Amino acid sequence: MNWQRWSLATAFVCLVACGDNKAALISNNVSNTNNTNPNNTVNNGSNNATNNGTTSNNTTNNGTNNNTNNTTNNVVEDIYDTVPAEDLRDYDGTIPAKPVSDPVEIFVYDMVEAFCEKVVTCRTDYFVASKVIQSGVGTKGDCMQSFFNRNPIAGYSAAVADGRSQFFPDEIPFCDLAIGNAQCGEISAAFVSPRLVFQACEDVLTGLSGLDNECFSNADCAAGTYCSLGLGNTCGGVCSELPALDVYCGVGGDVKCEYTEYCDLTDFQCKTYVASGGACTDSSQCITGNWCHDEVCAPIKFGYQLGQPCNYFSNLCSMGLYCDTDFQNGTCAEIATAGEACRAVSDCSYDTRCDGMNCVQKTDEGACTFSDDCLSAACQNDGVCMSPTAACVPPAEMM
């Protein structure tokens, strides 16, 4: 089994295998907003490149800073001081057609468009950039289409029509205001669904199914939950909370660290993350968004442009680009599409996946084994992808 696809389907199920959830492609490397090692967040499939300072080829580095020991880290040159070039990329892309009549569908469309505009605005924020890198979206249009593939817009109007959700159009301006005024950190958490993060948007379209109750779209679920359409479910799922990626420590791995702490593998103790500018010997010690550079925690840099040098742990490419590298320093290139070469899941566009050495088109309603085989990110238990366009409709006996 391809390990990248196993990780994608199992490690953080809420974002890939369910309703609104692909925003950050799921792997053990995706960042938790509070406490995950930042280098693991942007890991595109290599422990050697991302855990710089912890391991090299699974051999302990004994605390030597990898940036100064290029042989150990497999880094040929220090590119950290490279300045990102001027960003002149087109971030609109192809915008999906807007509904013309149904007020619920128009609201959902406008909400998603506003969210995706904010994603573009926040593209060099650490948390947003990490999600963008993993999700394979390169433009506002990609962001919107990816959302609608996973959440057929007709599912929202159907939920209101069937009495599974309530619609309060007078609240729409407050949702617009909440998204427009949101901090980038809030936007990164909203990749699953803006309604999961912004109460003002939940107030417009209020789901009536509580935690662990049955659902057929995200519109069904009450505030703070989403409709989990994971592997093994037929059309429908249960309203679920977003799981946290906790850090465990101790000799037996039985001690849960606080969200402000990392696990020091030299003595198996939970220790407070080192702030930017503080001393370090290992990037896992640094606060989120930093790496260990010359024995000092330093900010990871984003926004490198086409043709500029990059790597997977300190110099990351701009939205719509990926680092074309064999897990050491490389060059920013246009994100790969169907038929083009790839080395990791995040090398490929949102509508393709990395299968071996090439990006392959995701399936619409065809056969599937894993959730990431499907445009909808939902592989049903009969081995067929849930439709990326048709709404999930409850059985007749439930209507």
Secondary structure in CASP SS format (residue, H / E / C, confidence):
PFRMAT SS
TARGET T0000
AUTHOR 0000-0000-0000
METHOD secondary structure of the structure
MODEL  1
M C 1.00
N C 1.00
W H 1.00
Q H 1.00
R H 1.00
W H 1.00
S H 1.00
L H 1.00
A H 1.00
T H 1.00
A C 1.00
F C 1.00
V H 1.00
C H 1.00
L H 1.00
V H 1.00
A C 1.00
C E 1.00
G C 1.00
D C 1.00
N E 1.00
K C 1.00
A C 1.00
A C 1.00
L C 1.00
I C 1.00
S C 1.00
N C 1.00
N C 1.00
V C 1.00
S C 1.00
N C 1.00
T C 1.00
N C 1.00
N C 1.00
T C 1.00
N C 1.00
P H 1.00
N H 1.00
N H 1.00
T H 1.00
V C 1.00
N C 1.00
N C 1.00
G C 1.00
S C 1.00
N H 1.00
N H 1.00
A H 1.00
T H 1.00
N C 1.00
N C 1.00
G C 1.00
T C 1.00
T E 1.00
S E 1.00
N C 1.00
N C 1.00
T E 1.00
T E 1.00
N C 1.00
N C 1.00
G C 1.00
T C 1.00
N C 1.00
N C 1.00
N C 1.00
T C 1.00
N C 1.00
N H 1.00
T H 1.00
T H 1.00
N H 1.00
N C 1.00
V C 1.00
V C 1.00
E C 1.00
D C 1.00
I C 1.00
Y C 1.00
D C 1.00
T C 1.00
V C 1.00
P C 1.00
A C 1.00
E C 1.00
D C 1.00
L C 1.00
R C 1.00
D C 1.00
Y C 1.00
D C 1.00
G C 1.00
T C 1.00
I C 1.00
P C 1.00
A C 1.00
K C 1.00
P C 1.00
V C 1.00
S C 1.00
D C 1.00
P H 1.00
V H 1.00
E H 1.00
I H 1.00
F H 1.00
V H 1.00
Y H 1.00
D H 1.00
M H 1.00
V H 1.00
E H 1.00
A H 1.00
F H 1.00
C H 1.00
E H 1.00
K H 1.00
V H 1.00
V H 1.00
T H 1.00
C C 1.00
R C 1.00
T C 1.00
D C 1.00
Y H 1.00
F H 1.00
V H 1.00
A H 1.00
S H 1.00
K H 1.00
V H 1.00
I H 1.00
Q H 1.00
S H 1.00
G C 1.00
V C 1.00
G C 1.00
T C 1.00
K H 1.00
G H 1.00
D H 1.00
C H 1.00
M H 1.00
Q H 1.00
S H 1.00
F H 1.00
F H 1.00
N H 1.00
R H 1.00
N C 1.00
P C 1.00
I C 1.00
A H 1.00
G H 1.00
Y H 1.00
S H 1.00
A H 1.00
A H 1.00
V H 1.00
A H 1.00
D C 1.00
G C 1.00
R C 1.00
S E 1.00
Q E 1.00
F E 1.00
F C 1.00
P H 1.00
D H 1.00
E H 1.00
I H 1.00
P H 1.00
F H 1.00
C H 1.00
D H 1.00
L H 1.00
A H 1.00
I H 1.00
G H 1.00
N C 1.00
A C 1.00
Q C 1.00
C H 1.00
G H 1.00
E H 1.00
I H 1.00
S H 1.00
A H 1.00
A C 1.00
F C 1.00
V C 1.00
S C 1.00
P H 1.00
R H 1.00
L H 1.00
V H 1.00
F C 1.00
Q H 1.00
A H 1.00
C H 1.00
E H 1.00
D H 1.00
V H 1.00
L E 1.00
T E 1.00
G E 1.00
L C 1.00
S E 1.00
G C 1.00
L C 1.00
D C 1.00
N C 1.00
E E 1.00
C E 1.00
F C 1.00
S C 1.00
N H 1.00
A H 1.00
D H 1.00
C E 1.00
A C 1.00
A C 1.00
G C 1.00
T C 1.00
Y E 1.00
C E 1.00
S E 1.00
L C 1.00
G C 1.00
L C 1.00
G C 1.00
N C 1.00
T C 1.00
C C 1.00
G C 1.00
G E 1.00
V E 1.00
C E 1.00
S E 1.00
E C 1.00
L C 1.00
P C 1.00
A C 1.00
L C 1.00
D C 1.00
V C 1.00
Y E 1.00
C E 1.00
G C 1.00
V C 1.00
G C 1.00
G C 1.00
D C 1.00
V E 1.00
K E 1.00
C C 1.00
E C 1.00
Y C 1.00
T C 1.00
E E 1.00
Y E 1.00
C E 1.00
D E 1.00
L C 1.00
T C 1.00
D C 1.00
F C 1.00
Q E 1.00
C E 1.00
K E 1.00
T E 1.00
Y C 1.00
V E 1.00
A C 1.00
S C 1.00
G C 1.00
G C 1.00
A E 1.00
C C 1.00
T C 1.00
D C 1.00
S H 1.00
S H 1.00
Q H 1.00
C E 1.00
I C 1.00
T C 1.00
G C 1.00
N E 1.00
W E 1.00
C E 1.00
H E 1.00
D C 1.00
E C 1.00
V E 1.00
C E 1.00
A E 1.00
P E 1.00
I C 1.00
K E 1.00
F E 1.00
G E 1.00
Y E 1.00
Q C 1.00
L C 1.00
G C 1.00
Q C 1.00
P E 1.00
C E 1.00
N C 1.00
Y C 1.00
F C 1.00
S C 1.00
N E 1.00
L E 1.00
C E 1.00
S C 1.00
M C 1.00
G C 1.00
L E 1.00
Y E 1.00
C E 1.00
D E 1.00
T C 1.00
D C 1.00
F C 1.00
Q C 1.00
N C 1.00
G E 1.00
T E 1.00
C E 1.00
A E 1.00
E E 1.00
I C 1.00
A E 1.00
T C 1.00
A C 1.00
G C 1.00
E C 1.00
A E 1.00
C C 1.00
R C 1.00
A C 1.00
V H 1.00
S H 1.00
D H 1.00
C E 1.00
S C 1.00
Y C 1.00
D C 1.00
T E 1.00
R E 1.00
C E 1.00
D E 1.00
G C 1.00
M C 1.00
N E 1.00
C E 1.00
V E 1.00
Q E 1.00
K C 1.00
T E 1.00
D C 1.00
E C 1.00
G C 1.00
A E 1.00
C C 1.00
T C 1.00
F C 1.00
S H 1.00
D H 1.00
D H 1.00
C E 1.00
L C 1.00
S C 1.00
A C 1.00
A C 1.00
C E 1.00
Q C 1.00
N C 1.00
D C 1.00
G C 1.00
V E 1.00
C E 1.00
M C 1.00
S C 1.00
P C 1.00
T C 1.00
A C 1.00
A C 1.00
C C 1.00
V C 1.00
P C 1.00
P C 1.00
A H 1.00
E H 1.00
M H 1.00
M C 1.00
END
